[in-house]
């Protein structure tokens, strides 16, 4: 999986990214979770450009989590 890197100079997105991925145990199973960047960004901005970046980041993280399972 390639590393996804963004250089963003917009304050709204900087508050939402980088995204945290949590790894934890629950009921004897290892779980991987995250808050979706697209949902977090909606609270901060209605910019279509930022929304597209957040969606790209979200898709990359979801793919990384799927590959980790």
C-alpha positions in Angstrom: 0.0 0.0 0.0 1.5 3.3 -1.0 1.9 6.0 1.6 -0.7 8.8 1.2 0.7 12.2 1.9 -0.9 15.6 1.7 0.4 19.0 2.2 -2.6 21.1 3.2 -2.4 24.7 4.3 -6.1 25.1 5.1 -6.9 25.4 8.8 -10.2 23.5 8.5 -8.6 20.3 7.2 -5.6 20.5 9.5 -7.9 20.2 12.5 -9.4 17.0 11.0 -6.2 15.4 9.8 -4.1 13.4 10.4 -6.6 10.7 11.3 -6.2 8.5 14.2 -6.6 4.7 13.8 -7.3 2.8 17.0 -6.3 -0.8 17.7 -7.9 -2.3 20.7 -9.2 -5.6 22.2 -12.9 -6.2 22.8 -14.4 -9.5 23.8 -11.2 -11.4 23.2 -10.9 -10.0 19.6 -8.6 -7.4 18.2 -10.5 -4.5 16.7 -9.4 -1.7 14.4 -11.4 1.5 14.3 -11.3 5.1 13.1 -13.5 8.2 12.9 -14.3 8.9 9.3 -12.4 12.0 8.0 -15.4 13.0 5.8 -17.7 13.1 8.8 -15.2 15.0 10.9 -14.6 17.6 8.2 -18.3 18.1 7.6 -18.4 19.6 11.1 -15.6 22.1 10.2 -16.2 23.0 6.6 -18.5 22.7 3.6 -15.8 23.1 1.0 -16.1 20.6 -1.9 -12.3 20.6 -2.4 -11.7 19.7 1.3 -14.5 17.1 1.1 -12.7 15.4 -1.8 -9.4 15.2 0.0 -11.1 13.9 3.1 -12.8 11.2 1.0 -9.5 10.2 -0.6 -7.9 9.9 2.8 -10.8 8.0 4.2 -10.7 5.5 1.3 -6.9 5.0 1.8 -7.3 4.3 5.5 -10.2 1.9 5.0 -8.1 0.0 2.5 -5.2 -0.1 5.0 -7.5 -1.4 7.7 -8.9 -4.1 5.4 -5.4 -5.2 4.5 -4.5 -5.5 8.1 -7.3 -7.9 8.9 
